[in-house]
Amino acid sequence: MENDQLTGGILQFLPMIIFWAITLPPLWRIAKRTGFNPWLSLLMFIPFINLIVLWMFSKRPWPAVDGKK
């Protein structure tokens, strides 16, 4: 019975871990490109805080894009 609960708990977190593994590297690179600390990308997984972080990313000049102008 205890093994079923342990397996069920792991299976519940598996999609979340896969989602983090897919979304974290691009967010990490975006933070580095905009001049922020890459650890700031971890805040993207906190509801409502992620909106503030996205706003910060959007208002910061992007050297790769703005340098071409």
C-alpha positions in Angstrom: 0.0 0.0 0.0 2.8 2.4 0.8 4.5 1.7 -2.5 1.3 2.7 -4.4 1.3 6.0 -2.6 4.9 6.6 -3.3 4.6 5.7 -7.0 1.5 7.9 -7.3 3.3 10.9 -5.8 6.2 10.5 -8.2 3.9 10.2 -11.2 2.0 13.3 -10.1 5.2 15.4 -10.1 6.7 13.9 -13.3 4.7 16.1 -15.7 5.7 19.2 -13.7 9.4 18.2 -13.8 9.2 17.6 -17.5 7.5 21.0 -18.0 10.3 22.7 -15.9 13.0 20.9 -17.9 11.5 22.2 -21.2 10.8 25.8 -20.2 13.7 26.7 -17.9 16.6 26.7 -20.4 14.9 29.2 -22.8 13.9 31.4 -19.9 17.5 31.2 -18.5 18.9 32.4 -21.8 16.4 35.2 -22.1 17.4 36.4 -18.6 21.1 36.3 -19.6 20.5 38.2 -22.9 18.6 41.0 -21.2 21.3 41.4 -18.6 19.4 40.0 -15.6 20.7 37.3 -13.3 19.7 33.9 -14.9 18.4 32.7 -11.5 15.6 35.2 -12.0 14.1 32.8 -14.5 13.1 30.6 -11.6 10.5 33.2 -10.6 8.6 32.4 -13.8 7.1 29.4 -12.0 5.4 31.5 -9.3 2.0 32.7 -10.2 1.6 36.5 -10.7 5.3 37.0 -10.0 5.8 35.6 -13.5 3.8 38.5 -15.0 6.2 41.0 -13.3 9.2 39.1 -14.5 7.8 39.0 -18.1 7.2 42.8 -17.9 10.8 43.3 -16.7 12.1 41.2 -19.6 10.0 43.1 -22.1 11.1 46.6 -21.0 14.8 45.8 -20.9 16.8 46.5 -24.2 17.8 43.3 -25.9 21.3 43.7 -27.3 20.8 41.1 -30.0 17.7 42.9 -31.3 18.4 46.5 -30.4 22.0 46.4 -31.6 20.9 45.9 -35.2 19.0 49.2 -35.3 
